[in-house]
Amino acid sequence: MNTDKKSLKNVLNKTWRVLSYSAGYGLGGGVTQVFTLYYMGFLTFAMGLNPLAAGAVVAVGKIWDGFIDPMMGLAVDRTRTKLGACRPWFLAAAVPVFFTYFMLWYSFGVSDGVGRFFYFLAAQILFSTAFSMGTVPYEAILPKITDSYGERTNYSSVRMVFSGLFSVGGNYIYQLLIPAETAAEYAGMQDNFLKLGLILGAVFAVPLLVAFAGTKEKIPKMQAPLPKVSLKSVFATYGDILRSKLFRRCFTLTMLGSFIYYVISISLVTFVLLIYKNTTYNLSIGPLAIPVTLSFLVVNIRDAFEMSFFIPNVVMMKKVNKHRPFLIDLPLLLTGCVILLFVTPELGVVFYFISVAFIGAGVSCLNLVPNSLMSDLADVDELISGKRREGANAGLVSLGRQVVQGLSFLVCGAVLEAFGLSDETAVSPDKAGPLSLAALKIMLCAIPIIGCAIMFVISKTYGLTPVSHALIKEKIARKHADGRAELSDSDKRTLCAVTGLRSDDMWITK
């Protein structure tokens, strides 16, 4: 009986750890969804910034975030407390995330165009700093929670389910508070955006506290002395990490996937606002007729198909390897983009819905797979360098993601303005003509098609599998235990294929 109780307690504890870790991604996944779907429209239609200026606000903020992330990664690696290296940062970031997220959606009475530009630029920089304090330690903590290739897949999978839940929840809250049928109505909803900032600020800050409460790091008994930090050592650390061919491939896949995902998310709602004027429909559910906007339907169709593909993707990741979903999902994304090429306002919304469904299925792998792949990079880095640098690895990947997100806003703003979305059409979107449709198709079709083709090629040559990862962990453990690890010729070929380095250039052979 006592054995059964102990077994049940272990299961409950493990479940709590997985759920609390996964809930922490509510900050990353939820913020990203609402931000990419609606923030460009908020700055353009509610705050009156032209699309290029709106894109520049986000781009500068994200480039700043990209500068902060590597520093944050090194700070995590140098943090040594009884709570671990990552968890204290969750606690420190919660309140700043709440206040700075609120600032993103409220201008405090600043009405001058130039003044608003600089206010939101400052708000972006402050929020990016707080966001980095929470997300970089979060990305670094999984290798400290478990060493298992399979368990990391489980954690990453549940994490993406929570990301989907927070994304859908954030979308519902946005639609409830901002019931605009046309983009022109945004300007009269200042109080609504104030409420949005307060509510979502709390929604995205609380997950950090949950992750702090429920996670537990494995703290090494013996830790090497901390080296002095200098600009030269920072560049040397990240240059050393980039020696790994596997890291470079994972980084490229993550950046391309992020860019495609952000560009599509920004463009989906903008397409509805400019081309279909965000018409309201009465959705009949039994005796009820619930009014919903077209943008609400489009976003939820995308999210529903994205989440429905999580389970088959996880099965592929566990049965074959973590990068296999790319080979299945990317062709679906390409299919959706091709269908969208033929969508026009005259065809109605059905073809748009069909294309969005394919796009939703296709983008399912763009966050799930890179997040799972990244947790193994620290092991490969240790194989090469002999150092555990989870924070530095996470900081470099986070840098790329933030810069890519900023560039995606800048590119979308530049393309829309180049194709005729001026200050006049931003205030009165009905004036947007065929050129705006062409610009949106560049962002929803041309960019994803090119990016998917590159990702497909890279994913076919991604070298890490469950077998090679088990070999890496075994040899590292042997090296730490005995001071040396015996490698057969077959082992050397495997490790060289994964890292792209000669065996003599790796710590494991020295």
Beta strands, then each sheet from edge to edge (+ up, - down):
strand 1: 280-285
strand 2: 288-293
sheet 1: 1+ 2-
end
